[in-house]
Amino acid sequence: MASHAEKRRKKQHARAIKSMAGFDLAPVPRRQEQTREGGRFVKTQEDPRNAALNVRCIRFGLTPNRSNRHKVSGPHMACDIGFVMEACCGDREVSRLWDTWQGWGAAERAYRLRYLGQAETPASSAIAMLPEPMQTDEGHTIDTRSPDERDRDAVNNWMRWRGSLGFLSSHEQSLLQAARREVGPTLWDAGPTSHGREVLNALRRLADIAEKR
């Protein structure tokens, strides 16, 4: 037989159920697991590149938004000469000049590192944040050359670019070399500077010569 206290608890429970009738409880949102980017938690909708792209937008005089971030996302927009290209050239010429700039720069770096055994700029104590390695099948891109062959190719490629540079005036060569080392007058200051336009014209000449050789 139920005790008096038990009967009272049942009545209180029945009244509570009755008072809740007609009220729908809001569904409890499911907690989503946070993702990691570079060892830290990031919001699912956050693109970690946006901060850098926003800086590019501001430097280029654009409002940071999705459309403008796309406009400045090209690899050439990571340096001042690329800003000058973007401001003064169409897409096709930007691609052509950037290929020249990258090809020449890579030849200079490879020659100095492989043949001279030294970098062109002083070593820094900064620790670079490298992306986590990804396991991919790179069998079709493996470099099978011997160290001697790589050294020889680095020298030959460097000499080809040096030959192209030899057709430029000494002033044009100085402009390009200073810009490549990121020394000398500013190329971009809220727009292409007069020096930046000079470097761009010298790069156009180098691209014309390299394509003909």
C-alpha positions, 0 to 999 in steps of 0.5 A: 500500500502506497504511503502518504508521502509517495501519493503526494509525490505522484500528485505533484508529478502529475500537476507538473506534467499537466502544467507543461502541456502546450509548451514545445521545448526548443531542440538542443543544437548538436555540438559540432566538433571544431576543426584544427588548422596549424595546431589551433582550433578554427571556426568551421566557416573561417578561412585562415587565408582571409586575414592575409588576403584582407591585408592585400585588399587594403594595400591594393585599395580595395574593400576586404570582402569575398569578391575582392579577396578572390581578386588579390588571391593570385600568387603574384600578389604576394610581392610589390612587383606583382601589385604593379603588374596587377595595376598596369597589365591585363591578365594575359600579360600578368601571367607572362611577366610573372612566369618570367619573374619566377623563372629568372628568380628560381634560376638565380636561387638554384645557382647560388644554393647548388653551385656557390653553396650560399643563399643571397640573403642572410640567414634568419633566426625565425622559425618557418611554420611549415604545413603538415606533410601530405602523403601523395603519389609523386612517382611521376615527378621524382627528380632522377638526376644525379647531384652533378647533373642538378648542379650542371643544369642549375648553372646552364639555366642560370647562364641562359637567363644571364644571356637574356639579361645581357641584352638589357641596358646596365640601368635595366639590369640594375633595376631588376636585380634590386627589385629581385633582392627587394632593395632600393626604392619602393615599387608600390605606395598606394599605387605603382611608383615611378620606380615601380613602372620602370622596373615593370618596363625592364621586366617586359623587355626581359620577357620579350628577349627570353621568349625569343631565345 
